[in-house]
C-alpha cells in the first residue's frame, strides 16, 4: 500500500467519540512509554505531544517518559486506568490474557501485510474501544510494528523443515507455532539471542526485521523469510476522566493530533520495515519471501490458530472476522 493511500485510509477510520467538556484550565500530562527514544514509536509519540502543545497554545502539555522510565511496560495500562497518569502507550496484544480481542493483531498469518493489518485494525477498533471504555479508558490511536519474519540457521522449503529445530518461543502464539510445526519451543530473551544461536540453543525464530537488525542477526543466522506473520500494534490510551476535564477545543486538538499520529506512525512503520530488511540483506543475510510450499504450510497453521482464537474471543471475535473479511 502506498504511504499516501495508507494515510487517507487511516485518517478516514480514526473516529473517536468526544467526551464531556470540562473547565478551560491548563493541564500538564505525564505520558509513560515502554520503548527507547530511538524507536520510531517513541519518535512519533514525541511529535504527537509537540503537536498537541502547539495546537492548544500550551493549554495542554504532555511530557513523554520513554523507555519504561516512569512505569514499566506491564504497569502502564493499569497506571492510566488508576489515574496515576492520564495517558500512555503499550503493546495492545499484551492485554490478550485479559480479553482475547486485544490479541487479534497477533493471530499468526491472519493479516500478513500493511493493507490487511490496517483493515484488521479498522475492523476491531470498535470492539477494542468498547472493552477499554468499560475500564474508563479511551484509545487515541494505534500504530503497527513492522511485520514478523522467520529466521533460520538453515534453508526452509516447507514447514516440515522446522520439525525438530529449536524454536524461540516468547509468548503463547510462538509456542503454539512451534508445537504445530513439530519444532522444540525454547524461551530466549532478545538480549540472549546472539549467544543462544551461536551455541545452538535456538535455531529458528519469528520476530521483526527491526529486532533482527538490532541484535545483528547476520552474525549468527543466515536466512530471513519475509513471511509477515503478523503486525502487532502499540496503542495510545487516555484516561476518560482526564480527557473529559479538557475543554472541547482542547479535546478536539488532541483527537486531531492523534489521527495525524496514527497515519504518520503507519508510514514510519513501513519505512522502518524497508530500512531494516535492507540492513539485513546488506550485511549478508539471505532475505527472501517464503516459497509456495512454505507459505502454504504457514497459512494452514494460521487458519487453525485463527479458529482457536475465535473460539476464545466468542461473539466479539466472530464480529471482527466478519468485518475484516468483507
C-alpha positions as CSV (number, residue, x, y, z in Angstrom):
1,X,0.0,0.0,0.0
2,X,1.4,3.4,-0.9
3,X,2.1,5.8,2.0
4,X,-0.4,8.5,0.8
5,X,-3.2,5.9,0.4
6,X,-2.4,4.5,3.8
7,X,-2.6,7.9,5.3
8,X,-6.0,8.7,3.8
9,X,-7.4,5.3,4.9
10,X,-6.2,5.8,8.5
11,X,-7.5,9.3,8.8
12,X,-10.9,8.2,7.4
13,X,-11.1,5.5,10.0
14,X,-9.8,7.4,13.0
15,X,-13.1,8.1,14.7
16,X,-13.2,8.6,18.4
17,X,-16.2,9.9,20.4
18,X,-15.7,13.2,22.2
19,X,-16.1,13.2,26.0
20,X,-17.9,15.9,28.0
21,X,-16.4,19.3,28.0
22,X,-14.7,20.5,31.2
23,X,-13.3,23.7,32.5
24,X,-10.7,25.5,30.4
25,X,-7.8,25.0,32.8
26,X,-4.2,24.4,31.7
27,X,-3.2,20.8,32.0
28,X,0.2,19.1,32.2
29,X,0.2,15.4,31.5
30,X,2.9,12.8,32.1
31,X,3.0,10.0,29.5
32,X,4.9,6.8,30.1
33,X,6.0,4.8,27.0
34,X,7.9,1.5,27.0
35,X,10.4,1.9,24.3
36,X,13.6,4.0,24.0
37,X,13.9,7.3,22.2
38,X,15.5,5.7,19.1
39,X,12.3,3.7,18.4
40,X,10.1,5.1,15.7
41,X,7.1,4.7,18.0
42,X,8.7,7.0,20.6
43,X,9.6,9.5,17.9
44,X,6.0,9.5,16.8
45,X,4.7,9.9,20.3
46,X,7.0,12.9,20.9
47,X,5.8,14.5,17.7
48,X,2.2,13.9,18.8
49,X,2.9,15.7,22.1
50,X,4.6,18.6,20.4
51,X,1.6,19.0,18.0
52,X,-0.9,18.9,21.0
53,X,1.1,21.7,22.8
54,X,1.2,23.8,19.6
55,X,-2.4,23.3,18.7
56,X,-3.6,24.2,22.2
57,X,-1.1,27.2,22.7
58,X,0.3,25.4,25.7
59,X,-3.1,24.8,27.3
60,X,-2.2,21.1,27.3
61,X,1.4,19.9,27.6
62,X,2.5,16.2,27.5
63,X,5.8,15.1,29.0
64,X,6.9,11.8,27.4
65,X,8.8,9.4,29.8
66,X,10.3,6.9,27.4
67,X,12.0,3.5,27.9
68,X,9.9,2.5,30.9
69,X,11.4,5.2,33.0
70,X,8.2,6.2,34.7
71,X,6.3,2.9,34.7
72,X,7.5,-0.5,33.4
73,X,5.7,-1.8,30.3
74,X,3.3,-4.2,32.1
75,X,2.4,-1.4,34.5
76,X,1.4,1.3,32.1
77,X,-2.2,0.3,31.3
78,X,-3.2,0.0,35.0
79,X,-1.4,3.3,35.8
80,X,-3.6,5.0,33.3
81,X,-6.7,3.2,34.5
82,X,-6.0,4.1,38.1
83,X,-5.3,7.8,37.3
84,X,-1.7,7.7,38.2
85,X,-1.0,9.1,34.8
86,X,-3.6,10.4,32.2
87,X,-2.1,8.9,29.1
88,X,0.3,6.2,28.0
89,X,1.5,3.7,25.3
90,X,1.7,-0.1,25.4
91,X,1.6,-3.1,23.2
92,X,-2.1,-4.0,22.7
93,X,-1.6,-7.7,22.5
94,X,-0.1,-7.6,26.0
95,X,-3.7,-7.4,27.2
96,X,-4.8,-10.6,25.3
97,X,-4.9,-12.5,28.6
98,X,-7.5,-10.0,29.9
99,X,-9.6,-10.3,26.7
100,X,-8.7,-12.3,23.6
101,X,-10.0,-9.4,21.4
102,X,-6.8,-7.5,22.3
103,X,-4.7,-10.2,20.7
104,X,-6.3,-10.2,17.2
105,X,-3.4,-8.4,15.6
106,X,-1.1,-11.2,16.8
107,X,-3.0,-14.1,15.4
108,X,-0.4,-15.6,13.1
109,X,-0.9,-15.4,9.3
110,X,-4.3,-13.7,9.6
111,X,-3.1,-10.3,8.4
112,X,0.2,-10.6,6.6
113,X,0.8,-7.1,5.1
114,X,0.2,-3.5,6.0
115,X,-3.0,-3.2,3.9
116,X,-4.7,-6.2,5.6
117,X,-3.3,-5.2,9.1
118,X,-4.8,-1.8,8.7
119,X,-8.1,-3.3,7.6
120,X,-8.0,-5.7,10.7
121,X,-7.4,-2.7,13.0
122,X,-10.4,-0.8,11.5
123,X,-12.5,-4.0,11.9
124,X,-11.5,-4.4,15.5
125,X,-11.3,-0.8,16.6
126,X,-15.0,-0.6,17.7
127,X,-14.7,-3.8,19.9
128,X,-11.3,-2.7,21.4
129,X,-12.8,0.7,22.2
130,X,-15.9,-0.8,23.9
131,X,-13.7,-3.1,26.1
132,X,-11.4,-0.3,27.1
133,X,-14.3,2.1,27.7
134,X,-15.7,-0.3,30.3
135,X,-12.4,0.2,32.2
136,X,-12.6,4.0,32.0
137,X,-10.1,4.2,29.1
138,X,-10.3,5.6,25.6
139,X,-7.9,4.7,22.7
140,X,-6.5,7.7,20.8
141,X,-4.5,5.9,18.1
142,X,-2.6,2.7,17.3
143,X,0.4,2.0,15.1
144,X,1.7,-1.3,13.8
145,X,5.2,-2.6,14.3
146,X,6.9,-4.0,11.2
147,X,5.8,-7.5,10.3
148,X,7.2,-10.5,11.9
149,X,9.6,-12.6,9.8
150,X,11.0,-16.1,10.1
151,X,14.8,-16.5,10.8
152,X,16.5,-19.8,10.4
153,X,20.0,-21.2,10.5
154,X,19.2,-23.4,7.5
155,X,17.1,-23.1,4.3
156,X,13.4,-23.8,4.8
157,X,11.4,-25.1,1.9
158,X,8.4,-26.2,3.9
159,X,7.1,-26.1,7.5
160,X,8.3,-29.7,7.8
161,X,11.8,-28.4,7.7
162,X,11.2,-26.8,11.1
163,X,10.5,-30.2,12.7
164,X,12.9,-30.9,15.5
165,X,14.5,-27.4,15.3
166,X,14.9,-25.4,18.5
167,X,12.4,-22.6,18.0
168,X,12.4,-19.4,20.1
169,X,9.1,-19.1,21.9
170,X,8.5,-15.9,23.8
171,X,4.6,-15.9,24.1
172,X,1.7,-18.4,23.7
173,X,1.4,-17.8,19.9
174,X,5.1,-18.6,19.2
175,X,4.9,-21.6,21.5
176,X,1.8,-22.8,19.6
177,X,3.6,-22.3,16.2
178,X,6.4,-24.4,17.4
179,X,4.0,-27.1,18.6
180,X,2.1,-27.2,15.2
181,X,5.3,-27.4,13.2
182,X,7.0,-30.0,15.3
183,X,9.7,-27.6,16.5
184,X,11.0,-27.5,20.0
185,X,9.9,-24.3,21.8
186,X,12.7,-22.6,23.7
187,X,12.3,-19.4,25.7
188,X,15.0,-16.9,24.8
189,X,15.0,-13.2,25.6
190,X,16.2,-10.7,22.9
191,X,19.5,-9.8,24.6
192,X,20.4,-13.5,24.7
193,X,19.8,-14.2,21.0
194,X,23.4,-14.0,19.8
195,X,24.7,-16.5,22.3
196,X,21.7,-18.7,22.0
197,X,22.0,-19.1,18.2
198,X,25.8,-19.3,18.4
199,X,25.6,-22.2,20.9
200,X,22.7,-24.0,19.2
201,X,20.2,-23.4,22.0
202,X,17.9,-22.0,19.3
203,X,17.9,-22.4,15.6
204,X,14.9,-20.5,14.4
205,X,12.6,-17.7,15.5
206,X,9.9,-15.4,14.4
207,X,10.5,-11.7,15.1
208,X,10.6,-8.4,13.1
209,X,13.5,-7.2,10.9
210,X,13.8,-4.4,13.4
211,X,14.6,-6.8,16.2
212,X,16.9,-8.8,13.9
213,X,18.8,-5.7,12.9
214,X,19.1,-4.5,16.5
215,X,20.5,-7.9,17.5
216,X,22.9,-8.0,14.4
217,X,21.3,-11.3,13.4
218,X,23.7,-11.6,10.5
219,X,26.4,-12.6,13.0
220,X,24.6,-15.8,13.9
221,X,21.8,-16.7,11.4
222,X,21.8,-16.9,7.6
223,X,18.2,-17.0,6.4
224,X,15.4,-14.4,6.8
225,X,12.0,-15.3,5.3
226,X,9.7,-12.2,4.9
227,X,6.6,-14.1,5.9
228,X,4.9,-11.1,7.5
229,X,3.4,-13.4,10.1
230,X,1.6,-10.6,12.0
231,X,1.9,-6.9,12.6
232,X,1.3,-6.2,16.3
233,X,0.3,-2.7,17.3
234,X,1.1,-0.3,20.0
235,X,-1.9,1.7,21.3
236,X,-2.0,5.1,22.9
237,X,-4.7,5.3,25.6
238,X,-6.1,8.1,27.7
239,X,-8.0,8.1,31.0
240,X,-11.5,9.1,30.1
241,X,-11.9,11.3,33.2
242,X,-8.7,13.1,32.4
243,X,-9.9,13.6,28.8
244,X,-13.3,14.9,29.9
245,X,-11.6,17.5,32.1
246,X,-10.3,19.2,29.0
247,X,-12.4,21.8,27.3
248,X,-14.0,20.9,24.0
249,X,-11.4,22.8,21.9
250,X,-8.5,21.0,23.6
251,X,-10.3,17.7,23.2
252,X,-10.6,18.3,19.5
253,X,-6.9,19.3,19.3
254,X,-5.9,16.0,21.0
255,X,-8.1,13.9,18.7
256,X,-6.8,15.7,15.6
257,X,-3.2,15.2,16.6
258,X,-4.0,11.5,17.4
259,X,-5.4,11.0,13.9
260,X,-2.3,12.5,12.3
261,X,0.0,10.5,14.6
262,X,-1.8,7.2,13.6
263,X,-1.4,8.0,9.9
264,X,2.2,9.1,10.3
265,X,3.1,6.2,12.5
266,X,1.9,3.6,10.0
267,X,4.0,5.3,7.3
268,X,7.0,5.3,9.7
269,X,6.5,1.6,10.3
270,X,6.6,0.8,6.6
271,X,9.7,2.9,6.2
272,X,11.3,1.0,9.2
273,X,10.5,-2.3,7.6
274,X,12.1,-1.4,4.3
275,X,15.2,0.0,6.0
276,X,15.7,-3.0,8.3
277,X,15.1,-5.5,5.6
278,X,17.7,-3.8,3.5
279,X,20.1,-3.7,6.5
280,X,19.7,-7.5,6.9
281,X,20.4,-8.0,3.3
282,X,23.3,-5.6,3.1
283,X,25.0,-7.4,6.0
284,X,25.0,-10.7,4.1
285,X,21.7,-12.4,5.1
286,X,19.7,-14.3,2.6
287,X,16.5,-12.2,2.7
288,X,13.7,-13.6,0.6
289,X,9.9,-14.2,0.5
290,X,8.8,-17.7,1.5
291,X,8.4,-20.3,-1.3
292,X,5.0,-21.5,-2.2
293,X,5.2,-24.7,-0.1
294,X,6.4,-22.9,3.0
295,X,3.8,-20.1,2.5
296,X,1.0,-22.7,2.1
297,X,2.1,-24.6,5.2
298,X,2.2,-21.4,7.3
299,X,-1.2,-20.4,6.0
300,X,-2.7,-23.6,7.2
301,X,-1.2,-23.0,10.7
302,X,-2.7,-19.6,10.6
303,X,-6.2,-21.0,9.7
304,X,-6.0,-23.3,12.7
305,X,-4.8,-20.7,15.1
306,X,-7.5,-18.2,13.8
307,X,-10.1,-20.8,14.6
308,X,-8.7,-21.3,18.1
309,X,-8.7,-17.5,18.6
310,X,-12.3,-17.1,17.5
311,X,-13.3,-19.9,20.0
312,X,-11.7,-17.9,22.8
313,X,-12.9,-14.5,21.7
314,X,-16.5,-15.6,21.1
315,X,-19.1,-13.3,19.6
316,X,-16.8,-10.3,19.5
317,X,-14.2,-12.3,17.7
318,X,-16.7,-13.5,15.1
319,X,-17.9,-10.0,14.5
320,X,-14.3,-8.8,14.0
321,X,-13.5,-11.5,11.5
322,X,-16.8,-10.9,9.6
323,X,-16.0,-7.2,9.3
324,X,-12.4,-7.9,8.3
325,X,-13.3,-10.3,5.6
326,X,-16.0,-8.2,3.9
